[in-house]
Amino acid sequence: MTIQIVADWEKYSSVRRWKRNLISKNHNKTLTKNAWDGRITYFSKFLKMVGNNPDEMVEIALRDSDIARDWVDDFYQELLKTIQKSSAISATYGIIRGFFSNNGVITQFWSAPKMGVLQSHITDEQNPIFIKTDDGYELDREFIKKYLEELGYRDKIICLCILSSSLDIGEILTLKIEDVKFQKDDNIYLVGQRPKTGEIYKTFFSKETSKLVREYIHRFRNSALEHEILFVPENRMLGRVYKNITGKNLFVRNVKVAEFPITKSMSHENLDMLFRGAVKRMGVHIRKGQCQPFRPKRFRHAFHQCCSRVGLPNTVTDTFMGHKGSINKQYETESKFELLDYYQQVEPMITIYEDIKKDSKISELEKKISEIENKKENIMYFGEEMLERIKRLEFENMKFRDEMNGNTVI
């Protein structure tokens, strides 16, 4: 009976109401397949534990919400036995609680479980990506380079895109060729809307990242259509090369690899496997289910830390990152040139391979040398002027003495 309930659970009115409310509350009135599938995964486990169908659970909870709260608390205890990631447990709790609240059950007095120290915090403390220098804290470039060199060419660029722009992995993977290919400035400029919150972001790729993106397009995506996805699975690119050389289509599991156009973004899960594999090759030990230290969200957080360390206004940082809040709306109308002035203040900190921080110091030194040279010229001019004045005073003094002695100065 329980198996049948889980298989048919989307047919119940309470589940349809839940889904309808989720769509209604979303800023663009949609619910992605990935977002709904995630809820299916955890809610199915909850149904198996309780044994009632969704409509029955809501009916019971409306009569006595304490019973529903006990179900959720028991489910939380079960999760602790099987799931190691604290973030996954917290997300699951929110999903189940959301089901009840969207069906009219009062959940505001339910206490969210105390998660303790997050596993991700422990991982990050064991593998810090910031180091202390004479100038303060900055990214540990050598440690990050070691990780990037374990990645493939495409995946290395994806990581640098996240770090230098603060966009999350989903936003990077949905970038299109037309978003970047035809820009001529040193820093590629990105404007978009965050799918989760609907907030507008305006940000840049660093100069080094922009160069790598353009190189990637030239090498692998130069013949791609403008509306195609920028970063694509490598077998799709190989399929096109194979067809160009042989004139035949390459098939993988009965799917035509060289299919045109490529408009579907890569899977986050497959990319995460590649990232975790690179960490293991570095020799960093991570247990199954444990967060890895170079996850995309940490790169995004590192961008925020760098903005704070160079003293950027919070409103500007929020505009770069697309954070929710009305206070940053004033910067949505700012031109990219004004925002670029702010971005260039943080760019040296988020540049990994090119030492533009050193270049900027040289520029400052050259500026100071120029100022000193100008001062020297001013001093020399001032000295020559004083010499003329002294000579004139000496002449006038000699003239005065001669007149006093009755001599005439010619």
C-alpha positions in Angstrom: 0.0 0.0 0.0 2.8 2.4 0.9 4.6 1.7 -2.4 1.4 2.6 -4.3 0.9 5.8 -2.3 4.5 6.9 -3.1 4.1 6.1 -6.8 0.8 8.0 -7.2 1.4 10.8 -4.7 1.3 13.7 -7.3 -2.4 12.8 -8.0 -3.5 14.0 -4.6 -5.2 17.4 -4.2 -2.9 18.4 -1.4 0.2 17.8 -3.6 -1.4 19.7 -6.5 -2.2 22.6 -4.2 1.4 22.6 -2.9 2.8 22.7 -6.4 0.4 25.4 -7.5 1.3 27.6 -4.6 5.0 27.1 -5.3 4.5 28.3 -8.9 2.4 31.2 -7.8 5.0 32.5 -5.3 7.9 32.2 -7.7 8.9 35.5 -9.3 8.6 34.2 -12.9 5.6 31.9 -12.1 7.4 28.7 -13.0 8.8 25.7 -11.2 11.8 24.0 -12.8 11.9 20.3 -13.2 15.0 20.1 -11.0 13.4 22.0 -8.2 10.3 19.8 -8.3 12.3 16.6 -8.6 14.2 17.5 -5.5 11.0 17.8 -3.6 9.8 14.5 -5.0 13.0 12.7 -3.7 12.6 13.9 -0.1 8.8 13.9 0.1 8.7 10.3 -1.1 10.9 9.3 1.8 8.6 11.1 4.2 5.5 9.4 2.8 7.2 6.0 3.3 7.9 6.7 6.9 4.4 8.1 7.8 2.4 5.6 5.9 -0.6 7.9 5.2 -1.4 9.4 1.9 -0.8 13.2 1.5 -4.5 14.2 1.8 -4.8 12.1 5.0 -1.8 13.8 6.4 -3.1 17.3 5.8 -6.5 16.3 7.2 -4.9 15.1 10.4 -2.5 18.1 10.6 -5.4 20.6 10.3 -7.1 18.9 13.3 -3.9 18.8 15.4 -0.7 20.3 14.0 1.3 18.8 16.9 0.9 15.4 15.3 2.4 16.7 12.0 5.2 18.4 13.9 6.0 15.0 15.6 6.1 13.3 12.2 8.6 15.9 10.9 10.7 15.6 14.1 10.8 11.8 13.7 11.8 12.2 10.1 14.6 14.6 11.0 16.0 11.9 13.4 15.9 9.4 10.6 17.8 11.8 8.3 20.5 12.2 10.8 21.2 8.4 10.5 21.5 8.4 6.8 22.6 11.9 5.5 25.9 13.4 6.5 25.5 16.8 4.9 23.8 19.3 7.3 22.6 21.5 4.4 20.7 18.5 2.9 19.0 17.8 6.2 18.0 21.5 6.6 16.7 21.6 3.0 14.6 18.5 3.6 13.1 19.9 6.7 12.1 23.1 4.8 10.5 21.0 2.0 8.3 19.0 4.3 7.3 22.0 6.4 6.5 23.8 3.2 4.1 21.1 2.1 2.1 21.5 5.3 2.2 25.3 5.4 1.0 25.5 1.7 -2.0 23.4 2.7 -3.1 25.7 5.5 -1.4 24.0 8.4 -0.1 26.6 10.9 3.7 25.8 11.2 4.9 29.2 12.5 5.4 27.8 16.0 7.4 24.8 14.9 11.0 25.0 15.9 13.6 24.4 13.1 16.2 21.7 14.1 19.5 23.0 15.5 22.1 21.9 13.0 25.2 22.5 15.1 28.4 23.0 13.2 27.8 22.6 9.4 30.0 20.0 7.7 30.9 22.5 5.1 32.4 24.8 7.7 34.6 22.0 9.0 35.7 21.2 5.5 36.5 24.8 4.8 38.5 25.3 8.0 40.6 22.2 7.2 41.2 23.6 3.7 41.5 27.4 3.8 41.6 29.3 0.6 42.7 32.6 2.2 46.2 33.2 3.5 47.6 36.1 5.6 50.2 38.3 3.9 52.0 41.6 4.7 49.1 43.4 3.0 46.4 41.4 4.8 44.4 38.4 3.7 44.3 37.3 0.1 43.4 34.2 -1.9 45.8 31.3 -1.7 46.6 31.3 -5.4 49.0 28.4 -5.3 46.4 26.1 -3.6 43.7 27.2 -6.0 46.0 26.7 -9.0 46.8 23.2 -7.8 43.1 22.4 -7.9 42.5 24.1 -11.3 45.3 22.2 -12.9 43.6 18.9 -12.0 40.5 20.0 -14.0 39.9 19.8 -17.7 40.3 22.9 -19.8 36.6 23.7 -19.9 36.0 23.0 -16.2 38.9 25.2 -15.2 37.4 28.1 -17.1 34.0 27.5 -15.5 35.5 27.7 -12.0 37.3 31.0 -12.9 34.0 32.4 -14.2 32.3 31.7 -10.9 35.2 33.2 -8.8 35.6 36.3 -10.9 31.9 37.1 -11.4 30.1 35.7 -8.3 27.5 34.0 -10.5 26.5 30.6 -9.3 27.0 27.4 -11.3 23.5 27.4 -12.7 23.9 30.9 -14.1 27.3 30.1 -15.6 26.0 26.9 -17.3 23.1 28.7 -18.9 25.2 31.4 -20.5 24.8 31.6 -24.3 27.4 32.3 -27.0 25.7 35.7 -27.7 26.1 36.8 -24.1 29.9 37.0 -24.4 31.2 36.4 -28.0 30.7 39.9 -29.4 32.0 42.0 -26.5 35.3 43.8 -27.3 36.2 45.2 -23.8 38.9 43.6 -21.7 36.3 42.7 -19.1 33.2 40.8 -20.3 30.1 42.4 -18.9 27.2 40.3 -17.7 23.6 41.4 -17.0 20.9 39.0 -16.0 18.2 37.9 -13.6 18.8 35.4 -10.9 16.4 32.5 -11.4 15.9 31.8 -7.7 15.0 35.3 -6.5 14.3 37.3 -9.7 16.9 39.9 -8.6 18.9 41.7 -11.3 22.7 41.2 -11.3 25.4 43.3 -13.1 28.9 41.9 -13.0 32.0 41.2 -14.9 34.5 38.5 -15.7 38.1 39.4 -14.8 40.5 40.2 -17.7 42.2 36.8 -17.4 38.9 34.9 -17.3 37.6 37.0 -20.3 40.7 36.0 -22.3 40.2 32.3 -21.5 36.5 32.4 -22.4 37.3 34.0 -25.7 40.0 31.4 -26.3 37.6 28.6 -25.5 35.1 30.0 -28.0 37.7 30.3 -30.7 39.0 26.7 -30.1 35.8 24.8 -29.5 32.7 26.9 -30.1 33.6 29.2 -33.0 31.0 27.7 -35.4 28.3 27.6 -32.7 25.1 29.5 -33.3 24.5 32.6 -31.2 21.7 31.2 -29.2 23.6 28.0 -28.3 24.9 27.3 -24.8 28.4 28.5 -24.1 29.8 25.5 -22.1 28.7 22.1 -23.4 29.6 18.5 -22.7 32.9 17.5 -24.3 31.4 14.6 -26.2 29.1 17.1 -28.0 32.1 19.0 -29.3 33.9 15.8 -30.3 30.8 14.7 -32.1 30.9 17.8 -34.3 34.6 17.3 -35.1 33.9 13.7 -35.9 31.1 14.6 -38.3 33.2 17.3 -40.0 36.0 14.8 -40.6 34.1 11.7 -41.5 30.7 13.1 -42.7 29.0 10.6 -40.3 27.1 11.1 -37.1 28.6 9.9 -33.8 26.1 8.1 -31.6 26.4 7.5 -27.8 23.6 5.3 -26.4 21.5 5.8 -29.6 21.7 9.6 -29.2 23.2 11.7 -32.0 26.2 13.5 -30.4 26.5 16.1 -33.2 22.9 17.2 -32.9 22.3 20.9 -33.8 21.8 23.2 -32.0 23.1 22.7 -28.5 20.7 24.6 -26.3 20.4 22.4 -23.2 22.8 23.2 -20.4 25.0 20.6 -18.7 24.0 18.7 -15.6 25.2 20.1 -12.3 25.6 16.6 -10.9 28.0 15.5 -13.7 30.1 18.6 -13.2 30.1 18.1 -9.4 31.6 14.6 -10.0 34.4 16.1 -12.1 35.1 18.7 -9.4 35.2 16.0 -6.6 37.5 13.9 -8.8 39.9 16.8 -9.1 40.0 17.3 -5.3 40.8 13.6 -4.8 43.6 13.8 -7.3 45.0 16.6 -5.2 45.3 14.3 -2.3 42.5 16.0 -0.2 40.6 13.3 1.6 36.8 13.8 1.6 34.3 11.2 2.9 31.2 10.1 0.9 28.5 12.8 1.3 31.0 15.4 2.6 31.3 18.8 1.0 34.4 19.3 -1.1 36.5 22.4 -0.4 36.3 23.9 -4.0 32.6 23.7 -4.5 31.0 26.5 -6.7 29.2 28.1 -3.8 32.5 28.6 -1.9 34.0 30.4 -4.9 30.9 32.7 -5.0 31.3 33.3 -1.3 35.1 34.1 -1.8 34.1 36.8 -4.3 31.9 38.4 -1.6 34.8 38.2 0.9 37.2 39.9 -1.5 34.7 42.7 -2.1 34.5 43.2 1.7 38.2 43.2 2.1 38.8 46.0 -0.4 36.0 48.0 1.1 33.4 48.1 -1.6 30.0 49.4 -0.5 27.5 46.6 0.3 25.1 48.0 -2.2 27.6 47.6 -5.0 28.5 44.1 -3.9 24.8 43.2 -3.8 24.5 44.5 -7.4 27.4 42.3 -8.5 25.9 39.2 -6.8 22.3 39.8 -7.4 21.4 39.8 -3.7 17.9 40.5 -2.7 17.1 43.9 -1.3 15.7 47.3 -2.3 18.7 49.3 -1.1 20.8 48.2 -4.1 18.2 49.3 -6.7 19.9 52.6 -7.2 22.9 50.8 -8.7 20.8 48.9 -11.2 20.6 52.1 -13.3 24.3 52.8 -13.1 26.3 52.4 -16.3 28.7 49.5 -16.7 31.6 52.0 -16.7 30.7 53.2 -13.2 30.4 49.7 -12.0 33.7 48.7 -13.7 35.5 51.3 -11.5 34.3 49.4 -8.5 35.0 46.0 -10.0 38.6 47.0 -10.8 39.2 47.6 -7.2 38.5 44.0 -6.3 39.8 42.4 -9.6 43.4 42.0 -8.3 42.2 39.9 -5.4 40.2 37.5 -7.6 42.8 37.2 -10.4 44.7 33.8 -10.1 47.3 33.6 -12.8 48.1 37.1 -13.8 49.7 39.3 -11.2 47.8 42.5 -12.0 48.2 43.5 -8.4 52.0 43.8 -9.0 51.3 45.7 -12.2 49.1 48.1 -10.3 51.9 48.7 -7.8 54.3 49.4 -10.6 51.9 51.9 -12.0 51.5 53.6 -8.6 55.3 53.8 -8.3 55.6 55.2 -11.8 53.0 57.8 -10.8 55.0 58.7 -7.7 58.2 59.0 -9.6 56.5 61.3 -12.1 55.2 63.5 -9.2 58.8 63.7 -7.7 60.2 64.7 -11.1 57.6 67.4 -11.4 58.5 68.6 -7.9 62.2 68.6 -8.8 61.5 70.7 -11.9 59.5 73.1 -9.7 62.3 73.3 -7.2 64.8 73.9 -9.9 62.6 76.7 -11.4 62.1 78.1 -7.9 65.9 78.0 -7.4 66.6 79.8 -10.6 64.0 82.5 -9.7 65.6 83.0 -6.3 69.0 83.3 -7.9 67.7 86.1 -10.2 66.1 87.9 -7.2 69.4 87.7 -5.3 71.4 89.0 -8.2 68.9 91.9 -8.6 69.0 92.7 -4.8 72.8 92.6 -4.9 72.8 95.0 -7.9 70.4 97.4 -6.1 72.4 97.2 -2.9 75.6 98.1 -4.8 73.8 100.9 -6.5 72.6 102.3 -3.2 76.1 102.2 -1.7 77.7 103.9 -4.7 75.1 106.7 -4.5 75.8 107.1 -0.8 79.5 107.5 -1.7 78.7 110.0 -4.4 79.4 107.6 -7.2 77.2 107.3 -10.2 76.2 103.7 -11.3 75.9 103.4 -15.1 
